Amino acid sequence: MMRIAVSVALLVTVAKAAEGQVRDTTLLEPIVVTATRTPLPISRLGSRVTVLTGADLRAAGYATVADALQGVAGLAVAQTSGPGSNTAVFLRGGESDYVKVLVDGVPLNEPGGAYDFANLTTDNVERIEIVRGPTSVLHGSDAVSGVVHLVTRAGGTRYAGGVRGGSSGTAEADAELAGGTESASYAVTGAWRRADGLYPVNSGYENTTIAGRLRVAPTAGVSADFTLRTVNAEYRYPTDGAGNVVDTNQRQLTRSTTLGLTLARRVSRAAYVRLALRSNAIGGGIDDPPDGPGDTLGAFAYRSQRDLDRRLVDLWADWTVAPGVTVTGGGGYEHQRDRSTSEGQSEFGPYGSTTDARRHNWAGYAEAALVRGPVAVTAGTRLDRNERFGTFVTWRASASANAALGLRVFASGGTAFKEPTFFEQYGGSFVIGNPALTPERTMSWEVGLEQTVLGGRARWSAGYFGQRFRDLIQYAFTPQTPGGANYVNLAAANADGLEFEGTALLVAGVRLGAQYTYLHTLVTDAGVLPDDDAAFREGDRLLRRPRHAAAVQARWDGGPLGAHAAVRWTGSRADADFASFPATRVDLPAYTVVDVGLTVRPLGTFAPIRSSTIEIQVRNLFDATYQLAYGFPTPGRTVLVGLRIRAGE
């Protein structure tokens, strides 16, 4: 209780730091490009959307997207250990592979939805759009419980660089270059980061990211946008799947290259045509040689290499058929390929497997948007035709209506799907895949209210949502038939909850935000799993999703000085202890984490330096001890100090 009181006092101090400087100002309303095919203001959307601006992320010192997402309503982040460890995001109680992750429209997920947020940084990010609810109509497979979309920067004139270091051997350096004109602009960022892990042996992380965007608009109504993002990362870890320290030289290597090109042309006053070419190549694997000459028992050596490719072509047209009425229609093609090899050594002899599989998907979709007066309505449908699981149809509809006194009512509903992974369909060592698997599917809905007060300087919203997950794919240790597949479509679960968000500009330079989430999850059908399976048991909650979560943030920008503080409280969560077989059910206790930061600009503006900033960031100020996954520690108090110099605008 004392720590919570001190945390609130910190927030109050930040708010009072600028008292007496009141001036007229309002919360800017962003235009969202992820929730509908037609970009719309956030107040016209029938679903809940949160937008995190790059300026706010940089002011708070967030280097990774996972850090930035903590404190967002309806969203839970679970990281198994320190920097570089597996990081999952659960949105509205859905599985971690139910969140589609995009960079300028290019999907980062593996086929089948899996995505590890450990290596995703905020470099060159203009904003992050978090769309809740089913969005397969727009984004295809994996967009089941929502989308996290990174929109990157291009244009302006910026020359910036920074260094930062501190606790746990953390060292960071980055450089940014941007420039151009209205007809051609570019922005590119290079960043390198390293940190020690949380274990005394074989524990550490290193990441190199290059991110850039080029935009060319030679004439009115014609444009081309090119996106590039490359990541090379190495994560050293000594643990097994239950968190036990068992290895002295195990490491995971990750590399990815993301490319996107979008061409747009206005063909008439009422119509736009766009063509998008997108590619994401993911490579890497695990390298775990014997720990020494005496390491000969059990499975003592393992090596894997995996190369995944997703290539997409998307063509669509927007047509304004009447004032305030836009119809979008289009189609796409996606090619997926998985080339995987694994080999190991055990006291019983060598083992391994090889996979080289391909899948193709064709899709057609249509959406209509009506925006007139206080009302906005959208409706859309999509048909996916996959060579493996056949045809799948999804739909989505939403409505928003502005009432009197700044009140808005909104609602949405729809369906979504997640395709099987390559491993689930084709298998591997000791696992028999199932080519007959069908996609996992969901039916979801939400209703809510939003209120704007104080002349646009404060806004709050609240909503209720429900999701029904069906045909979940699960692993059966014993196949249902002799020699049959280990993966089947049988399980089901529900998730319902309430979300609250509020934002206010109280005085000049001071911004406050708060959120609360109540989440109820329930396994309704355990499928073929035995009654003693703690990970997925009928009548139990889903793992690692807190029932209650709340956060409060404050930011003050006072010119030469700036400060921010965040308090995050997470309630108890269900988890499983996988050190035993079968796993046993455990509860992770509630915890509170406080982050604070201070920025000082010691130098004024003079050519060629636009600004220089000294920043001090303290994560987990009170050194709270907690776990996000049972058996795995989390970082204690972390202090980072940095210097950043910027030229240009």
N, C-alpha and C positions, 0 to 999 in steps of 0.2 A: 504494500500500500504506500509506503514512504517513497519508493521509486516512482510509482505512478504520479504521486503528488509533485515530486521534483520535475518529472517530465512535463506535466501540465504547466508548472511554473516557468519552464523554459519557453514553452510556446507563448505564454502570456507576455514574457519579457520581449520576445521578438515582435509581438504585435504592438507593444507600447513604445518600442524604440522610435517609431515615427509619428507619435501622436502630435496633433497640432498642424499636420501637413495635409489636411483633407483637401481634395480637389475632385472635380467631376471626372469620373472614369467609369468604364463599363467592361464587363467580361466580353472579350471578343468571341464571336461565334464562328467556329471553323467550318469549312466546307469539307464534307466527308466523301471519299472516293471508293470506299470499300463496301458500304452497306447496300448500295444499289448500283446498277449499271450507269445511271445518270447521276453525276455528282450533285449532292443536295446539302443545304445547311443542316446542322445537327438538329435544329428545332423542327425540321420537316420530316424526320425519320420516325418510323413506327417501332423501331427497336432501340435498345439501349446501346449507346456508343460512348466510349471514353477516348479522348484524344490527349496524349502526352506530347507536349512540344519539346523540340530539341533544345530550346533555350532553357526550359525548366530542368531538363535532364542534365545539361552541362552545369547549370548553377548548383545542382545537388551533388555533382561529382559522380554520377552513375556511369560506370564504364561498361556494364553489361546490361542487356535487355532484361534479364531475369531480375536484377536488382531494381530496375525501373518499374517492373510489373508488380512488385510487392506493394501492398497497400491499395491495389485497384479492387473495387467492389466485385464480388463474384468470382474472384480468381485466387487460387492458392498455388504457391511455388514450393516444390519439395526438392531439395538438393541433398544428395547423399553424404557429402562431406564438404571440403574446402573448394577453392577455385579449380575449375576443370572437371570436377566430378559430375556424374550424371544429374541433370537438372530437368525436372518434369514440371509442366504447368497444367493444372486442372481448372477448367472453366465451367462454372455452374454444375459441378459434380460429375461432369463427363470424364471419360478416360483421358489420359495425357495425349493419346494419339487422335483425339477428337478436335484438336486445335490446329487449324491450318495456319502456317506461317509463311508470309510473303515478304519479298523485298521488291518494291516497285512492280508488283504484280507477278513476280516469279516465285513459284512455290519452292520452299526449302525442305519440306518434309520428304522422308523416304516414301516410296510407294507403299500405301497401307497406313500412312499417318504418323509413323514414329518420328519424333524430332527431339534432339537433345539441345536445350538452350545454353549449355555450358560454354559454347564457343561463339555465341552471337553477341556482338558488341554494339554500342551505340554510335560508332564512328560514322560520320557523314549523315546522320539522321536528322531530317527536318521535323518529323513528327512520327508518332506511333499511334495508329488507329486500332482500338480494340472493339470489335463488333461481337456482341453476344447473340446467341441463338443460331438456328440452322441456316446456313448460307450455301448449301450445295448447289442451289439454283444458279448462283453466280460463280462459284469457285470449284464446283465438282466434288470429288471424293475428299474425305477427311475434314471438311468444314462442317462438323456435326454440332458442336456446342459453341463454336465461335471462330473468329479469325483474329490473328495478330499481324498487322500489316505495317512494315517499316517503309516510309516514304522518304527518300533521300534528297539531299540538297544539290542544287545546281544554280549557277549564276552568282551575281555579286562580285565583289573584289575583296578577297580575303587571303592573307598570308599569316598563318598562325602556327605555333609550335608550343609544346609543353613537355614537362617532365614531372614525375610524381613518384614518391617512394615512402616506405614506412614499415609497419609491422609485418612480421612473417616473411621477411625478405622480399617484400613487394617492390617492384621497379617497373615504371611505365614511361613510355616516350611516344609522342605522336607529332605529326606534321600535317598541315592542311594547305592546299593551294586551290584558289578558285578565281575565276575571272570570266570576261566575255562581254557581250552586248545583248541587246534584245533579240537579235537574229541568231546568235550562237553563244553558248555559255557552257562552262564546265566547272566541276568541283571534284577533287580527289584527296583522299586521306590515307595516310599510312600510319599504322600503330603497332607497337610491340609491347607485350606485357609478360611478366613472369612473377611467380610467387611460390614460396615454400608451402608444402601441404601441412596437414594437421597431425601427421604421424612421424615418429623419430627416424624411420627408415623408408627409403624408396618413396618419397612423397614430394611432389612438386608439379608445377604447371607452367607452360609457356605457349604464347599465342601471338601470331603475326597476322594482321588483317590489312588488306588493301581494299578500299571501297571508293568507287567513283561514279559520276554520272555526267553525261554529255547531252546537251539539248541543242537542236538546230531547228530554226524556224525561218527559212529563207524568204517566204512570202506569207501574207495573211491567209490563214486557213490551211497551211501545210506545216507539219512539224515531224521531227524524228527525235526520239528519246532513247539513249543507250545507257544501260546499267551494267556495272561490273563489280563483283565482290569475290575476293579470294581469301581463304582462311587456311592456315597451316598451324596445327596445334599438337602438342605432346603432353599427355597427362600420365604421371607416374604414381602408381598406387599399390599398396601392399596387402589389400583386403580381398576376402572372398565375398560372395553374395550376401552373407549375413553380417559383414562388418568385422570379421576376425582377421587379425594381422597374421598372414601366412606366407608372404612372398617378399623377396628382397630385390627383384629386378623386373617386375611386371610393368608394362606400360601400354598405353593406348595412343595410336597415332591417327590423326584426322586431317583430311584435306578436302577442300571443296572449292568449286569454281561456279559462280552464278553469273549468267549472262542474260540480258533482256534487251530487245529492240522493239519499240512500238512506233509505227508509222501512222500518221493521221492526216486526213485530207477532207476538207469541206467540199462536197460535191454540189451543194446548192445552199440557199439561205436556210433551208429547213433540215438538211441532212449532213451527217458526218459519217465517214467510213474509217475504221481503224483495223490495222493488222499488227498482231503481236507475235514475235518469235521469241521463245523462252527456252532456256536450258539450265539444268542444274546437275552437276557431276559431283558425286560424293565418293571419296575413297578413304582407305585406311584399314586399320585392323588392330589386333592385339599381338604383341610380341612378348612371350614369356618363356625364355630358355631355362634350363635347370639352374637352380640356385647354387649348385656346387657339385663336386664329384659324388657326394653322398646322397644327393637328391634323386632317389630311384624308386620311391614307394608311391602308390596311388597314381594319379595322373600328374606327372612331374614336369611336363613341357608342353607348350601349346603355341601355335602360331596361326593367324588367320589374315586373310586379305580379301577385302570386299570393294567392288567398284559398282556403284549404282548410277544410272543415267536416266534423267527425265527430259524429254524434248517435246515441246508443245508448240502448236500453231493455232492461233485464235483469230478469227475474222468476224467483225460485227459492225452493224450500222445503227446509228441513232437518227430517228426521224421525228421531227416536231410536226405532228399531224394537225394540231390546233394550238392556240395560245394556252400554255400551261400543260399540254398533253404531249408526252414523248413516248415513242415506242422503240424498243431495242430488240433486234433479232440477230442471231449469229450462230456460229458453229465452230467446233475445234477438233483437233486431232492430237493425241498424245502417244508417244512411244516410250516404253519403259524397258530397261534391261538391267539384270542383276547377274554379275559375274563374281562368284564367291568360291574361295578355297579355304580349307582348314586342315591342319595336320597336328597331331599330338603324339606324345609318347607316354606310355603307362607301364606299370609293372607287368601287365598282361599283354603288352605288345603295342605296336603303332595303330593309330586310327585316324580317320579323316574323311572328308567329303568334298565334292566339287559340284557347283551349280552354274549353269549358263542358261538363263531363261529370259524370255521376252514376253511383253504384253502390249496390246494396242487398244486404244479407246477412242471412240468417235462420240461427239456430243452435239446436240442442237438445243438452243434455248431461246426464250422470248420473255420480255418484261415490258410492262406498261406502267408509266408513272403519270399521275395527275396531280398538279399543284395549282390550286386556285383559291384565292382568298385565304381563309383560315384553315383549309383542309388540304391534306396531302395523302394520297393513296397509291400504293404500288402493288402489283401482282405479277408473278412470274412462274414459269415452269421450265423444266429441263429434262431431256431424255439422253441418257448415257447408254452407249452400246459397246460392251466390252467383250473381247473374243473369249474370255474365260468364264465370266459369270452371266453373260447375256445382257438383257435390257433392264434398266432401272430408271424409274421416273420419280422426280422430286418436284415439289411446288412450295411457294412461299407467298404470303400476302401480309401487308401491313397498312396501318392507317394512323394518322396524326391529326389532331384538331386543336387549334388555339381557341381558348375561351376568353372570358373577360378577366381583367385584373392580372394578366400575366400567367394565367393557368393554361397548361397544355395537357391533353389526354392522348395516350398512344397505346397501340396494341399491335401484336403480330403473331403469326403462327406459320408452321410449315414442317417440312420433312427434310431429312438429310441422310447421307450414307457414308460408310467407310469401307473401301475395298479391302480384301484380304492382303496380307503381306506375301512377298515371294516365299519366305520361309514357311508360312502356314500352308501355302499351296504346293510347294515343291519339297519341303523338308530338308534334312541334312543328317549329320552324324546322329545315329540312334533315334531319329525322328522321321516318321512317315507323314508326308504332306497330304493334303486333300484338295485335288484340283476341282472338286465339285462344290467347294465352299461358296456361299452367297455373301453379299455385303452385309455388314452390320448396319442397322437402320435406327432412326429415331423420329418421333413425333414430338414437337415442342411448341410452346406458346408463352406469351407474356402480356401483361397489362400494366400500365403505370401512369403516374402523374408527374408533371414537372411544373415548378413555380418559379417565376422570376420576380424579384422584388428590388426595392431601393434603386429604382431607375436603371436596372440592368447590372447593378454592382454585386448582386447576390443571386444565387440560383440553387435550388435543391430539387431532387427527384427521388421517387420511390417506386418500386415495382415488384410484382409477383411473377414468378416463372415456374414452369413445369416441363419436365423432359421424361420421355419414356424410351428407354433403350431396349431394343429387341434384336434377336438373332446374334447375340454376342458370340464371338469365336473363342473357344476355350480349349486348353490342352488337356487331353485325357491320357493319363499315365498308362492306363490299360485300354487299348482300343476296344470299341464296342463289338467288333467281330475279329476273329483271328486273322492277323495280317492286315487289318484295316488301318485307317488313318488315325493319327493322334490328335488331329484338330477337327472340331465339329461346331456347327451353329446350333446352340441350344439355350444359352443363358439369357437372363433378362434382369434389368434393374431400373429403378426410378430415381429421379432427383427433383426436388421442389424447394423453393426458397424465396426469400425476400432480400431486396437490395436497397440501400439508401446511399445517396451521394449528395454532398453539399459543397459549394465553393463560394467564397466571398472576397471582395476587395474592400476592406474596412477603411483603410487610410492609404495615402499615397505610398506606393512601393511595398505594401503589405498584402499578402494573399494567404488566405486560410482555406483548407480543404479537410473534409471528413468523409468517412465511409463506414458502413456497417453491413454485414452480410449474415443472414441466417440460412443455413443449408441443411436439408434433411434428405439423406440418401438411404436407399433400401434395396437389398438384393431380393428380387421377387422369384427368381428361378435359378438355382445353382447348377442346373443341367446335369452333367454326368459326374460332377465332383462329389466326393464322399462327404458325409455329415461332419466329419472331424477336420475338414479343410478350413483353416482359419482365414485364409486369404479371400475366399468368396463363398460365403455360407448363407443360405436362405434365411431372411429375417434380420441379417446383420447390416451394419453400415458399410459403405465402400471405404477402402483404405485411404489414409492420408488426406482426407477432406475434412477440415474442421467444421463443426456445426455452427460455431460463432466466430466471427473475425471482425475487427474494427481497426481503424487507423485515423490519425489526425496529423496533418502536415501544416507547416507555416513557413513562409518565405518572405524575407524583407530585402529590398534592394534600395539602399540609401545613397547611391552614388559611389563614393570612394569605399564604402563599407557595405557588406551584405552578409546575411545570415540565413540559415534554414535549420529546421528541426522536424523530425518525424517520430511519432510514437505508433508502433504497431503491436496490437494485442491479438493473439491467436488462441482460440480455445482448444480444448482437448480433442485429439484425433484418434481414431482406431488405426492400428497397424498390426503387423504380424512379425513374430520372431522366427526367422527362417534358419536359425542355427540348428533347429531340431526338425525331424520329419515324423509325422506331419507338423507343419508350423503351428505355433500356439498364438492365440489372440492376445494382444497387449494394447494398452492405452498410453498414448503420448500425452504428457501433461501440458496444460496451457502455459504460455510464456509471453513476456513483454520485452520488446527490443526498442531502444531509443538511439536514433542517429542524429548527430548535430554537425554543423559546419559553419565556417567563417571564411569570408573572402575579403581581401584587402587589396585595393588598387593604389599602390604607393606613388605611382608616376602619373602625371596628367597626360593629356593628349598632345603629342608633338610629332612632327614628321621625323622618320617614317612610322613611328610606333603609335598605334591607335590606343592601345591599352596594355598594361602589364598587371597581372593578377597573382597574388599569393593566396593559396587556398589551404585550409586545414579541415580535414574531414575525420570525424570520429564515428566509426560504426560500432554498434552495440556498446554504447557509452558505459553502461553499468555492468558489463561483462556477464550478461545473463547466460546461464547454462541451459541448453535445450537441445532437442533432436527433431529434425524434419523427417528422418527415416530411422526406424529403430535399429540400434547397434552402430550408428554412424555419428561421430561428433560434428559439431558446427563451430565456426570461428568465434573466438571470444572478442574482447575489445581490440579493435584495429584502428590505428592512427595513421593517417596518410597526409603528407605535406607536399605541395606542388607549386610550381611556377609556370605561368602561361603568358606568352607574349603574342599580341595580335596586331596586325597592320591591315589597312584597308577599311571597309565599311563595317 
